[in-house]
Amino acid sequence: MMSGQIIAGASPVQAVQFQLLVLFLLLTTASITSIMLGFLSYPTIFNKRMQIVRGK
């Protein structure tokens, strides 16, 4: 996206700002997804005595 904006004639500073925005959005999405996955899978992985449940 950044190189496309620069080739199209946009300001390089503005192109870098948009590229950083996209980078931070992707990092935030990955972080939120991993946290949600951890919380949602926690009850199926551990029992009430905090022991790992083996597969059947």
N, C-alpha and C positions, 0 to 999 in steps of 0.2 A: 504494500500500500504506500509506503513511504517513497519508494523509487518512482512509482506511478504518479504520485502527486508532484514530485520534483520535476519529472519529465514533462508533466502537463503545465508547469510554470508556477506552481504554488511556492510559497516561501519555505525554505528548508527547515526553519525553526518550527513552523506550523506543522510540517510533515512529520518531524520528529515527535512533536507533542501528540499527534494523533497515533503514531506508532506506539508510543509509550502507553497511551490510554488503552489501546487494544491489548498490549502485553499485560498490563495490570488487570484488565477485565478477565483475561484467560487465567491468570494466576489466582484471582479471587474465585472464579468458578471452580477451578480444580481444588482449591482449599475447602470451599464449602461442600463440594461433592464428597471429598474424602472424609470430612468430619461427619456428614450425614450418614455415609456408608458405615462408619465405625459405630455410631450410635444405633443404627437400625439393625446391624448384624450382631451387636453385643449380646442380646438375650438368647440368640440361637447358638452362640459359640460357648458361652459359659452357663453353668447351672447356678443354683442359689448359694452353693458353697464355694463359689468362685473357682470351680474346676472346669477344665476344658472338656467339652462334650465330644466324644469320639463319633465318627461317622458310622452309619449302620451298615 
